């Protein structure tokens, strides 16, 4: 299909309030554009925050983590997760945590006797889909659900942080941890099946933080041995279902950028303390790297704005066009300006690559 040139009509007001792109008539939908980028094709613009977050209240973890995004948002903050563990909402940090010092699992070898997996068949999938039909939209906007909680974070909720860390490297517990993680991977896959069937999601954001502000929690080999195989199982299942896998993994984790590639993820959003140049080189086009859209300085001219955006694209879209945005521009005019520059830049790039 011939590449469609930019038209000023694309900048007409967009009636969809959930889209950060202030345009009325893009040449393709945001969902199509994102999938182009994930496939390694040159998109029409750099994908960003036009994704719809859908985290229904039928999943207990969304309620206890205070992360419900759907038509019916409960006032409850904290409470039991899908395994029955009680989470406490901490107002100062705007998030929830399992109360420390009271682990239900002291030795990973005992998990089969201690851990009771949820029966997701009892969750009202059909009713949830019916009441959120309008919220989910017409398919033009990509819909992502967040999967709380990932493998290591779940182990922390069962054992507390220090004990969970020890279990990953304790030879006497490692086999049991593998069995537990495999069972958790199966659970995530079954939830994906339901989300695809009832909500027609485009992807999931898998939440598993692996580092602090200073560095990763473990050696690279520990991630590869204990975590990669199980998350790879969920990634592969998502791809079999035709949906995208985004890894949400906070921390100064640039030195394990290769590990995310080995899991086969489609997207990872590094936090600002990471070395983006290093990640970009390491990724080498194998997955998309999330980054912040730089904001213009006060009083910047149009020429300065365009130069800044083109500098970003020159730095992180050549030779691979595998970045996506993780923030919104507060100024709608700058968002439109950014979109125009992206459209023209990527069309030039496609023409050079013979894709125009």
C-alpha positions as CSV (number, residue, x, y, z in Angstrom):
1,X,0.0,0.0,0.0
2,X,1.3,3.4,-1.0
3,X,2.4,5.6,1.9
4,X,0.0,8.4,2.5
5,X,1.5,11.9,2.7
6,X,0.8,14.3,5.6
7,X,-2.3,16.4,5.3
8,X,-3.2,19.5,7.4
9,X,-6.7,17.9,7.7
10,X,-5.2,15.4,10.1
11,X,-4.8,18.2,12.7
12,X,-8.6,18.9,13.0
13,X,-9.9,18.4,16.6
14,X,-10.3,14.8,17.7
15,X,-13.6,14.1,19.4
16,X,-12.1,11.1,21.4
17,X,-11.0,12.6,24.7
18,X,-8.8,9.5,25.5
19,X,-6.4,10.2,22.6
20,X,-3.4,12.5,23.2
21,X,-3.1,13.0,19.5
22,X,-5.2,16.1,18.8
23,X,-6.1,15.1,15.2
24,X,-9.4,14.1,13.6
25,X,-8.4,12.0,10.7
26,X,-5.1,10.2,10.8
27,X,-4.4,8.0,7.7
28,X,-4.5,4.9,9.9
29,X,-5.9,4.2,13.4
30,X,-3.6,4.4,16.5
31,X,-4.1,0.6,16.9
32,X,-2.9,0.0,13.3
33,X,0.0,2.4,13.8
34,X,1.2,0.7,17.0
35,X,1.1,-2.7,15.4
36,X,3.1,-1.5,12.5
37,X,5.8,-0.3,14.9
38,X,5.8,-3.5,16.9
39,X,6.3,-5.5,13.7
40,X,9.4,-3.4,12.9
41,X,7.7,-1.4,10.1
42,X,8.1,2.3,9.9
43,X,4.9,3.7,11.6
44,X,3.1,6.9,10.5
45,X,4.0,8.6,13.8
46,X,5.8,7.5,17.0
47,X,3.2,5.6,19.1
48,X,2.5,7.0,22.5
49,X,-0.2,7.6,25.1
50,X,-3.1,7.1,22.8
51,X,-3.5,3.6,24.4
52,X,-6.6,2.8,26.4
53,X,-5.8,1.4,29.8
54,X,-8.4,-1.3,30.8
55,X,-8.0,-2.8,34.2
56,X,-11.5,-4.1,35.3
57,X,-12.7,-4.4,38.8
58,X,-13.4,-8.1,38.4
59,X,-9.7,-8.7,38.9
60,X,-9.0,-8.3,42.7
61,X,-5.4,-7.1,42.1
62,X,-6.7,-4.1,40.2
63,X,-8.7,-3.0,43.2
64,X,-6.2,-3.7,45.9
65,X,-3.5,-1.9,43.9
66,X,-5.9,1.0,43.3
67,X,-5.5,0.6,39.5
68,X,-9.0,0.1,38.2
69,X,-9.7,1.6,34.8
70,X,-13.2,0.9,33.6
71,X,-16.8,2.3,33.8
72,X,-17.2,1.2,37.5
73,X,-14.3,2.4,39.7
74,X,-14.8,1.4,43.4
75,X,-13.8,3.8,46.2
76,X,-12.0,0.9,47.9
77,X,-8.2,1.4,48.3
78,X,-6.3,-1.7,49.2
79,X,-7.8,-5.0,50.4
80,X,-7.4,-8.6,49.3
81,X,-5.7,-9.6,46.1
82,X,-6.6,-12.7,44.0
83,X,-4.7,-14.9,46.4
84,X,-6.4,-13.5,49.5
85,X,-3.5,-11.5,50.7
86,X,-4.3,-8.1,52.2
87,X,-2.8,-5.0,50.7
88,X,-2.6,-1.7,52.5
89,X,-2.9,1.6,50.5
90,X,-0.2,4.1,51.4
91,X,-1.5,7.6,50.7
92,X,1.9,9.3,50.7
93,X,3.2,7.2,47.8
94,X,-0.2,6.7,46.1
95,X,0.2,2.9,46.0
96,X,-0.4,-0.3,47.9
97,X,1.8,-2.9,49.5
98,X,1.4,-6.1,51.3
99,X,2.0,-5.5,55.0
100,X,5.6,-6.6,55.7
101,X,6.6,-8.9,58.5
102,X,3.8,-11.3,58.1
103,X,4.7,-13.6,55.2
104,X,2.4,-16.6,54.4
105,X,5.3,-18.5,52.9
106,X,8.6,-19.0,54.7
107,X,10.0,-21.8,52.6
108,X,9.3,-22.0,48.8
109,X,9.1,-25.7,49.1
110,X,5.9,-25.4,51.0
111,X,4.0,-23.4,48.4
112,X,1.6,-26.1,47.2
113,X,0.3,-26.5,50.8
114,X,0.2,-22.7,51.5
115,X,-0.8,-20.9,48.3
116,X,-4.4,-21.1,47.0
117,X,-4.8,-20.1,43.4
118,X,-7.9,-18.1,42.4
119,X,-10.7,-19.6,40.3
120,X,-10.9,-17.0,37.5
121,X,-14.0,-18.8,36.1
122,X,-15.9,-17.2,39.0
123,X,-15.1,-13.7,37.8
124,X,-17.9,-12.0,35.9
125,X,-16.2,-11.7,32.5
126,X,-19.4,-11.4,30.4
127,X,-21.0,-8.8,32.7
128,X,-17.8,-6.8,32.7
129,X,-17.5,-6.8,28.9
130,X,-21.2,-5.8,28.6
131,X,-20.9,-2.7,30.9
132,X,-17.6,-1.6,29.3
133,X,-18.6,-1.9,25.7
134,X,-18.5,1.8,25.1
135,X,-15.4,2.2,27.3
136,X,-13.4,-0.3,25.2
137,X,-14.2,1.6,22.0
138,X,-14.5,0.6,18.4
139,X,-11.0,-1.0,17.9
140,X,-9.4,2.1,16.6
141,X,-7.5,2.7,19.9
142,X,-5.2,0.0,21.2
143,X,-6.5,-1.5,24.5
144,X,-4.0,-2.7,27.1
145,X,-4.6,-4.4,30.4
146,X,-2.1,-4.4,33.3
147,X,-1.1,-7.7,34.8
148,X,-0.5,-7.3,38.5
149,X,1.6,-8.9,39.9
150,X,4.6,-10.3,38.0
151,X,6.6,-13.3,39.1
152,X,9.1,-11.7,41.4
153,X,6.7,-9.2,42.8
154,X,4.3,-12.0,43.6
155,X,7.0,-14.0,45.3
156,X,7.7,-10.9,47.4
157,X,4.0,-10.7,48.4
158,X,4.1,-14.3,49.6
159,X,7.5,-14.2,51.4
160,X,8.6,-10.6,51.9
161,X,11.4,-9.0,49.9
162,X,14.6,-10.4,51.6
163,X,13.2,-14.0,51.8
164,X,12.0,-13.9,48.2
165,X,15.5,-12.7,47.1
166,X,17.1,-15.6,49.0
167,X,14.7,-18.1,47.5
168,X,15.9,-17.2,44.0
169,X,19.5,-18.1,44.7
170,X,19.0,-20.9,47.4
171,X,19.6,-24.2,45.7
172,X,17.3,-25.9,48.1
173,X,14.4,-23.7,47.1
174,X,15.1,-23.0,43.4
175,X,13.2,-26.0,42.1
176,X,10.1,-25.1,44.1
177,X,10.4,-21.5,42.9
178,X,10.5,-22.7,39.3
179,X,7.3,-24.8,39.9
180,X,5.6,-21.8,41.5
181,X,6.6,-19.5,38.7
182,X,5.4,-22.0,36.1
183,X,2.0,-22.2,37.8
184,X,1.8,-18.4,37.9
185,X,2.7,-18.2,34.2
186,X,-0.2,-20.6,33.5
187,X,-2.5,-18.3,35.5
188,X,-1.4,-15.3,33.5
189,X,-2.0,-17.2,30.3
190,X,-5.5,-18.2,31.3
191,X,-6.3,-14.6,32.2
192,X,-5.0,-13.5,28.8
193,X,-7.4,-16.0,27.2
194,X,-10.3,-14.4,29.0
195,X,-9.2,-10.9,28.2
196,X,-8.9,-11.7,24.5
197,X,-12.2,-13.5,24.4
198,X,-14.3,-10.9,26.3
199,X,-12.5,-7.6,25.9
200,X,-10.6,-8.1,22.6
201,X,-7.5,-6.5,24.1
202,X,-4.5,-5.5,21.9
203,X,-1.9,-6.2,24.5
204,X,-0.9,-6.5,28.2
205,X,1.5,-4.6,30.4
206,X,3.2,-7.1,32.6
207,X,4.2,-5.5,35.9
208,X,7.4,-6.9,37.6
209,X,10.0,-4.4,39.0
210,X,13.5,-5.8,38.9
211,X,15.7,-3.0,40.2
212,X,16.3,-0.1,42.5
213,X,17.4,3.5,41.6
214,X,21.0,2.3,41.8
215,X,21.0,-1.1,40.1
216,X,19.3,-4.4,39.4
217,X,18.4,-6.7,42.3
218,X,20.3,-9.7,41.1
219,X,23.0,-10.9,38.8
220,X,22.1,-11.2,35.1
221,X,22.4,-15.0,35.3
222,X,19.8,-15.1,38.1
223,X,17.3,-13.3,35.9
224,X,18.1,-15.6,33.0
225,X,17.8,-18.8,35.1
226,X,14.9,-18.0,37.4
227,X,12.7,-15.5,35.6
228,X,13.2,-15.5,31.9
229,X,11.7,-19.0,31.1
230,X,8.5,-18.3,32.9
231,X,7.8,-14.8,31.6
232,X,8.8,-16.1,28.1
233,X,6.0,-18.6,28.5
234,X,3.5,-15.7,29.0
235,X,5.1,-13.7,26.1
236,X,4.8,-16.6,23.7
237,X,1.2,-17.2,24.7
238,X,0.4,-13.5,24.0
239,X,2.0,-13.7,20.6
240,X,0.0,-16.9,19.9
241,X,-3.1,-14.9,20.7
242,X,-2.0,-12.1,18.4
243,X,-1.5,-9.5,21.2
244,X,1.4,-7.3,22.3
245,X,3.5,-7.8,25.4
246,X,4.8,-4.7,27.1
247,X,7.2,-5.2,30.1
248,X,6.8,-2.7,32.9
249,X,9.9,-3.2,35.0
250,X,11.1,-0.3,37.1
251,X,14.7,0.2,38.3
252,X,18.1,1.0,37.0
253,X,18.0,-2.0,34.7
254,X,19.8,-1.0,31.5
255,X,22.5,-3.6,32.1
256,X,19.9,-6.3,31.6
257,X,18.3,-4.8,28.5
258,X,19.4,-7.9,26.7
259,X,17.5,-10.1,29.2
260,X,14.2,-8.4,28.1
261,X,15.1,-9.2,24.5
262,X,15.7,-12.8,25.4
263,X,12.1,-13.0,26.8
264,X,10.8,-11.8,23.5
265,X,9.0,-8.8,24.8
266,X,7.6,-6.3,22.3
267,X,8.0,-3.2,24.5
268,X,9.9,-2.0,27.6
269,X,9.7,1.4,29.2
270,X,13.0,2.2,31.0
271,X,12.8,4.7,33.8
272,X,14.8,8.0,33.3
273,X,17.8,6.9,35.3
274,X,18.7,4.3,32.6
275,X,21.2,4.9,29.8
276,X,18.9,5.2,26.8
277,X,21.7,5.2,24.3
278,X,23.0,1.9,25.8
279,X,19.6,0.3,25.8
280,X,19.0,1.4,22.2
281,X,22.2,-0.1,21.0
282,X,21.6,-3.3,23.0
283,X,18.0,-3.7,21.8
284,X,19.1,-3.3,18.1
285,X,15.6,-3.2,16.9
286,X,14.4,-6.3,18.8
287,X,11.8,-4.5,20.9
288,X,10.5,-1.0,21.3
289,X,11.9,1.3,24.0
290,X,9.6,3.7,25.8
291,X,10.9,7.2,26.5
292,X,9.7,10.7,27.4
293,X,8.8,13.2,24.8
294,X,11.1,16.2,25.4
295,X,9.2,19.4,26.2
296,X,10.2,22.7,24.5
297,X,11.8,25.5,26.4
298,X,9.7,28.5,27.1
299,X,9.6,30.8,24.1
300,X,11.1,28.2,21.7
301,X,10.6,29.1,18.0
302,X,9.0,26.6,15.6
303,X,12.5,26.1,14.1
304,X,13.9,25.2,17.5
305,X,11.0,22.9,18.2
306,X,11.4,21.0,14.9
307,X,15.2,20.8,15.4
308,X,14.7,19.2,18.9
309,X,12.2,16.7,17.7
310,X,14.3,15.8,14.6
311,X,17.3,15.4,16.9
312,X,15.4,12.9,19.0
313,X,14.3,11.0,16.0
314,X,17.8,11.0,14.5
315,X,19.2,9.6,17.7
316,X,16.6,6.9,18.4
317,X,14.9,6.2,15.1
318,X,17.9,5.5,12.9
319,X,18.7,2.8,12.0
320,X,15.8,1.4,14.0
321,X,12.4,3.1,14.5
322,X,11.6,1.3,17.7
323,X,10.7,4.0,20.3
324,X,7.4,4.9,21.8
325,X,6.3,7.7,24.0
326,X,5.4,7.3,27.7
327,X,4.2,10.9,28.4
328,X,1.8,13.5,27.1
329,X,2.7,17.0,25.9
330,X,0.9,19.5,28.2
331,X,0.6,21.9,25.3
332,X,-1.9,20.6,22.7
333,X,-0.2,22.9,20.1
334,X,3.1,21.3,20.7
335,X,1.5,17.8,20.4
336,X,0.2,18.8,17.0
337,X,3.6,20.2,16.1
338,X,5.3,17.1,17.2
339,X,2.9,14.9,15.2
340,X,3.4,16.9,12.0
341,X,7.2,16.6,12.3
342,X,7.0,12.9,13.0
343,X,4.7,12.3,10.0
344,X,7.0,14.2,7.7
345,X,10.2,12.6,9.2
346,X,8.9,9.0,9.1
347,X,7.6,9.5,5.5
348,X,11.1,10.6,4.5
349,X,12.5,7.6,6.3
350,X,10.1,5.2,4.5
351,X,10.9,6.7,1.2
352,X,14.6,6.1,1.7
353,X,13.9,2.6,2.8
354,X,11.7,2.0,-0.3
355,X,8.5,1.6,1.8
356,X,6.8,4.7,0.5
